[in-house]
């Protein structure tokens, strides 16, 4: 139920125009209409239900606001005060709007840069609610100040009309605050948080006249067993919390109402994945035979004694491939754990059964590395089935048209046993003769859609095959992400490094000690070793650099200095704004780039050494030539971007220097570190920072020094960056959640997974057939509309 003022306020509203249902188009809601509905539709709000799931992102306790005489610097606070005065100042940095608000004898100064639009917004005597970070102030206008606070003008005590009607939504209660839905009203006013509150209230009042119990989405027995409140009750409690609800619970989405909606969303996600697994088990694939001939083929390509983990994982893969249902398996392994050789062995199972295998990699350099490794591994042995060497074909986008046409022809005619390539493999022009196994490397860089597009390639008879699929990743994926990104896959983990691998010594330093770092590199080269120097950008300040992959927190605030003149005193103040990821206005010029440092070091600190340069703008041939020279030892120091993050294997390289390490994500730094430590020599990773290092970057760098456990590092990276940015680029296969947060709600995700399996496999006798059918019907609707994930 809602705060007691609700019933009083409801009486003021009077009669309701019409009865709503959750499926009612949003234009029929009071205060919306056709024009506003068009704008809301662009934000994905098309029905009443969509609107109700536009939840508050924070709350203000206007029942018990913080008193101005009890403010604490450094805290985010909600403050209510009276406007005492305001002024628009002209400064060299632009207009600066200042306002003083008071509460008794205490006052607070608020400042907005470029605040011309606020000039006539406030009037003395108005009550305003402010939210922002409190900072100590030396001004006579009070002990504290807020820079760029969010604000809301509160209804006047003597207000009339609609302001008076809705006064109880703005004062004397816990007030929900919403992110803007964008757009404007027919008369041009923005759809503010205040507008959203009023519309939400009207919606609940109109829904109350309908049969809202019919909107329940979880079976009653399940809700009672898990102690979850009803759906509409939860939505009401989240939008308009009862007095006394702990603000800390509301802000952390930990109220019973929040938990109910989070569980519901994750339950349907996991139920959908469970349904995909069930349907996959019903499909007919290829039951591969693993006889003596296949075992002989596998033995021929073992370059070393396999680890126990590799044996276990290969056994799991082969067991899947023997089954008549298509394999769907995720192969996880930390850098250097030997995933590729296991994947090659799986490919041989398919090839020795007369089928083709395809390996898709996210970059041309990685695809080329796989191709060269496979050709060396498979091109020198004879197939027990055919008595000839295995035929490996490379297909990438940078090949000229004649070479592409020839490669596509070999694949289609069955003259290729193993096709290796990039996105070029999924182009419409590419058809296989008999595709039996699909291997996708670094799957997170593709997205679910592309994985399935390769799986559905037609064979020579024009019919889509149902190949086995092995998804590989060297990026350790926390369980919470694996349950959503790869919830339809069985998982195998290589959790053991090959024998003889030396631990990598990881150290932090700053650019002030660059001379010491270069001296260390020279010393290692003198000992016969090689080194990588990695930079975040290719050159200068261009926007089209594919290697640019910064964590969101790494973009340091761009500072705009605003000077305010009062009498003869000039005071400088700084406005901060966080630029969007990879845009970095005003920052790129400060970054040392690969091309510039290659030239500088070759003629300076590393003069006399043989330097090479590798980045994403080079052609495939140029990359291959450079990498081959580095492998042969013709290059002492390879200056590169993160294009060498995965797939590069040079055992003699013992030093990895990462410049501007504070700007790299945890998983990316871990991947880069994994390029060394592949030989018998002691290896080193040096993390060199430049400029100011944020608190989050400090935590990342310290963790890199502390541990080499990829899964431990991945968990911290996920917590810092969030699921959407965990991989550096937006994950195409990650569902867009309305309520749930994979980092925050891990425990509920595990519960949802168990409940989904229970519902699908062991029906609860306490749940009626009608409720069961309703859940499956909703799943079908929600799976398609909300998540849009592709059926396997």
Beta strands, then each sheet from edge to edge (+ up, - down):
strand 1: 58-61
strand 2: 76-91
strand 3: 94-103
strand 4: 106-113
strand 5: 127-136
strand 6: 144-147
strand 7: 150-153
strand 8: 174-177
strand 9: 328-333
strand 10: 356-360
strand 11: 392-395
strand 12: 418-421
strand 13: 435-441
strand 14: 468-473
strand 15: 490-494
strand 16: 504-510
strand 17: 530-534
strand 18: 558-566
strand 19: 569-577
strand 20: 611-614
strand 21: 637-640
strand 22: 653-659
strand 23: 683-689
sheet 1: 1+ 8-
sheet 2: 7+ 5- 2+ 3- 4+ 6+
sheet 3: 11+ 12+ 10+ 13+ 14+ 9+ 15+
sheet 4: 16+ 23+ 22+ 17+ 21+ 20+
sheet 5: 18+ 19-
end
